Amino acid sequence: MRGIVFTLPRRTKKRNAIVTRNYTEVSALFKRYGTTIFYTFVYACGLLMGSLYARSADKELLESLNFLFTTNLSARIDQPAFSTFAAAFASNFIFLGFVFMCGLAPWGMALAFLSPAFKGFGVGLSAGYLFVTYGFRGVGFYLLVVLTGTFIFSFALILECIQAHYLSCKIARSVFTSGENIQPVSVYVRSFLMRSLYMLMMTAVAALADMLLWSAFSGLFF
């Protein structure tokens, strides 16, 4: 009986220590990677919503969104290779440019999530549309031709969102509080501009991958 009395508190203390340690580790994880997790989660939610909506989307809506997403294959397959590059770069630049402007505004951190959410929705819509319309042939086309450029730009977009979020928070603190010097913000702005240039280069690489893969493999499926 005495053994049971002494064992239970020890087990309770050990269990509480494990719970406390796990909570501390999770808190540290979210503190360090919380922004990355948030924007990745937003993108994934948009991806899921787009793929579910693809079944009920009408043809007129899909054609109207073709400038931003791959929802009209007949129009894209017939266009020249450079037009494929220009279309991919222009549509991705809109999403990247929106996040860039959010990063330079003190309220931008509240709006930046719209870009990955809508981009994820479009990616899911495109993938779902290809599967619903063309079956496994559409899946093969998406995996071989569309996925590479989409992945490169999606990665660049999430990185841009993270950088824009941090800069927007810095600007908000400098504008709405009097305890922070404006000089460190200017340093963050310069860093943000350089990193945004790298993200723009990644956007161009994604568009180039789209152009090359469309030119090389689209004829195998359609």
Order of alpha helices (4+ residues) and beta strands (2+ residues): alpha-alpha-alpha-alpha-alpha-alpha-alpha-alpha
